[in-house]
Amino acid sequence: MSQKRRPSSARWLAEHEADHYVHEARRLGYRSRAVFKLKEIQEKDHLLRPGTTVVDLGAAPGGWSQFARPILGPKGRLIALDILPMEPIPDVDFILGDFRDESVLRELEARVDDRALDLVLSDMAPNISGVGSADQAASVYLCELALGFAKAHLKPRGNLLCKAFQGEGFDAFLKALRDAFETVTIRKPKASRPRSREVYLLARGLRAV
C-alpha cells in the first residue's frame, strides 16, 4: 500500500517543479538550484578568484563546487565536505563525513595542510526536525563551527561566506562575525525563496589576532 503524501510535502514538490531556478539548473547542467545563489554573490562580490584555495562545507550535491572549481583555475584548490555522498567533480577533493565529528574535522585539516585558506564557503544546514527552536539552535551551531574553522585556517584578510537563518541566536552570531572580520554584509540572493529566513553572511577581511 503506497503511503499518502502529506499536503505540505505535496505543496513543496509542486512549488519545486514550478521553480524557475530548478528549470534553469536542469537546462544548464547544474546539480542544484543553489548554484544561482553563489553565482549572484560572485557577480556582486567577486569572492572566487583564480589560484586561490577554498573549502566548501555542506557541499552535496555539489552545485557550489561545480560552479566554483572552473573559476579557481589550474593553480587553485577546492576541498569539499558533506555528510551526504557527492558524485565526483574533476579536481575537487571531497570528504564524506559530519563536520561536527572531531575525526572528520581532523581529516579536513590534514587535507588543508599548511596551505592557509583564502575562502571558506558554508552552505551547511541541519536536518529539519520540525521543532523550530531546535532547528534554529542547530543552524546557529553549524554557523559557529564554520566561523571557528575559518578563524583557525583562513589567511589574514581571508573571507567567509556562510548561510544562516534569521531567528534566535542570529544577532549574536552576526556580532561574532563582525568582531572577527573587517566587514560583514547580509545577502539575500534572488534564488533564496522569499518566505525563507535564509540569508548569506559575507564576512571579508579576517582580522589579525
N, C-alpha and C positions, 0 to 999 in steps of 0.2 A: 504494500500500500504506500503510495507516494505521500510525502509529508507536505502539508499545505504551507505555502509561503506566507509569512507574516505580512500584513499590509504595509508596514514600514519598509520591509525589505523589497517588496514589490514596487513601492514608490521609488526607492533608491535606484533599483535596477532600471526602471523606466526613465528616470532622470539621467542616469548614466548613459544609457543608449542614445538619448537625445542630445547629449552634451557636445557642443561644437569642438571642444578641445579633445575629447575622446576620438571623434572622427578625424581630426587633424593629425593626431598621433598615429592612428592607423594608416592614414594616407601617406605620411612621411616616413613610416617605418620606425617610429619611436616606441619604446616599450611601455610608456605610461604617459598620461596627460600631465603629470607633474613636471615633465621636461619644460613645459611652457612657463612655469613659474621661474625656474632658473634662467631660462632664456631671456625673459623680460628683465630680470635683475641684472643679468650680464650686459644687456644692451644699455641699461642706465648707468651701471656702476663699474663695468669692466674689471670684475674680480679675477676672472680666469685669464692667465697670461702665458705665453709660450715659455717653456723652460722651467716652470715652477713645479713644486711638489705639493700635492693636495691629498687630503684624506676625506673620503665620502662616507659618513656614518648614516646608517639606515638606508643603504643603497638600493636594495632589491625593490622592484625587478630590474633596476639598472638604468632608468631613464636619465638620471643626472650624470652618471658616469659615462653613458653613451654620448651625451651632449658635450661633456667637458673634455673627454680624452683627446679628441682631434685638436682642440684649441691649445692644449699643452705642448703639442709637437713632440718630435723625437727626443728632445732633451728633458722633457717634463716627465713627471711620475705621478701616478694616481693609485692609491690604495683604498679599496672599498671594503666595507664591513656590513654584515646584516645577520640577523638571527634566522632569516629565511634564505634558502638557496637562491643563487642567481646564475643564469646562463652566462657562460664566459663572454667577455668583451676583450678584443685584442689589446694587449699592453695595459690591461687593468689587473692589478694584483688583488685578488679577492680573498677575504677571510670570512668563513662561516662561523658565527658564534654570537653570543649575547654580550653586548658591550658592558653590561653590568657585572659580568663574571670576571674575577681577577685574572684568571688564566688567559681569557680572551684578550683582555686589555694588555697583558704582558706580551702576548703574541703580536699584537698590533704595534706595540712599542719596539719590539725586536725588528719588525719589518721597516719601521721608520728609521731605525738605527741612529746614526749620528746626524742624519740629514734633517736639519730643522725645517719645519713645515712653513710654507708660505700661506696656506689657506686650509681651514677646516670647514667642511660643509656638513651640516647635520639636518637631515630630514626625518629624524627619528620621531616616532610617536608610539605610545603604548597601545597594547591590545585593549580595545574599549570594553569595559565591563558593564556599562550602563549605569553605574553609580557615579554621578557627576563629580562629587568631591574626590573620590578615589582616583578617577581618571585624570582629573586636573592635577592632583598631587603627583601622580606617576609621570605626567608630561613635564612638570617642573623639574622633577628629579632627573629625567633624561637631559634636560637643558643644562642643569647644574653639572652633570657628568661631562657633557660636551665642553662646557666652559673650563672645567678643571683640566681636561685633556688639552684643550687649546692653550691654556696658560702654561702648561708644562712643556709643550712641544712646538709652539709657533716661534718663528724668528721674532726678534724685536720688530715692532710695527707690522707684524703679521695680522691676518684677518680671519674672522669667523662669521659664517652665515648659518643661523640657527632657527629652525621652526619652533614656534611657541604658541600656546593657546592662552588667550586673554581670560583672566579669572583669578582665583585665589593664588597668591604667590607670584603672579606675573610682575607686579610692580617691584617686588623685592629682587627678582631676577634681573629685571631691567636695570635697577640701580647697581647690582653687582657687575653687570656688563659695562656700565658707564664708569665704574671705578677702575676697571681693568683695561679699557680701550679709550683711545682719544676721542672717537666719535661713534655714536650708535644711531642708526636710522631704522625706523619701522617701515617695512614694505608690505603692501597688500597687493600681490600680483593679480591681474585680471583673471587668471586661471584658478585662483582661490575662490571657491564658491561663496557668494555674498553672505549667506547665513552662517558660514563657518566662523568660529572665533580664532581660526588660524591666521597668524601673521608670521613674517620672517624678519628677524632682527639681524641687521647687518652691522657688525662691530669691526671697526677698522682702526689699525694702529695700536697694537698691543703695547701697553706702557712698560717701560723697563722697571724691574723690581728693585 
